[in-house]
């Protein structure tokens, strides 16, 4: 079967069952982009969708969500707007500690994850303390845990913090996590990190001006905002060979469980 690059991409997208999800993700991203531009809010494509945009201007065939990142200043402007009525779209900050702009759909849980850049101290001890606190709070906030993705040492930490977290209301833990990210151990505001990212990602630290300027990048025939220095993120997150796709056995959706949670909560009337 001889196919050109475009045909191969579409074939892969269908083979991973992502065709419909990708269509809905782009509808949601178009709406979010419109909201941000209307309100003069700066954001950057992030994660796998940014990697796909850089590789060939396409969503990665097995990727099942879209990520954006914003500075704390932009985040504080964006969230009150997203909490308002947006038709088929709604703001979800209860499924996980990463807030989402989600598409109301009974068949698929489709969402855009929003990561926040906060300041972190230049002092190594204070860095370690802040990262430890955030990771402990992540463990306390976790509801469904895939222990297979952690080392033996970290499994103990995640299990212990999960048990500890059962003692406190979810929204209180969320407030603690937000306050530590926003206010604690800022130092001289020379460095930033994504304070609500996952266990590994929260530890990726960049210079404070990393999100200081923006440009655009093409994704699926659309132009979205991106930090001008996005290649620094791609190298740190995916390695210097980020343009090379991973082995076939690693090409799989990462958010199936989260999408199932969203669908269940929609059916149960969990969002309003």
C-alpha angles and dihedrals in degrees: 000000000000115000134167120233095269093050091047092052092051091047090052092047091054093043090057091047092241101120097099094036091053091051091053092044090056091049089053093045092050089054093047092047090052091050092049095048093046090054097038093245118156121218139160131221107245143186123005096351089056090049090051091048090053095046100048109334090261136110110258105261094237097038112113104188143034122235130201130180129209137180117253090254092055092041092056089054095044104048098061088052093049091050089065124087113289104169110239091006128079141175115250120192097152106067093066136349089262107085117230141201100217137192114231104234128142095209101048133027100223122176148156114229117220118211122193128219112216131173120263128191123263087222109100095215092051090047091055092047093051093047091048092051093048092048092048089051090048089056090049090051097048117111102174117030129196099203090183090076094060134074119246091260093050093045088064091049093048093046093048094047091046090056090046090051092058088073094065136059114259096238091051090053089048090053091051091050092049094047094049091050095045104038113016127092098351094154113187091333092251095130138042136195137176100267095190098044123115125282095281100031095055088067096057104106125195135182114276095251094055091109093039099110136026141207134168135264131194120245122172092338094312131104116231133177121265135172110261089235097051093130089070088062093046092052094047096044102038103019131248091295093059093134090068114085117235124256115287093253090061095052102101138118115270103198105052093119092048091050090051089052091052092050093049093049092048091053091047092051091249095148126057 
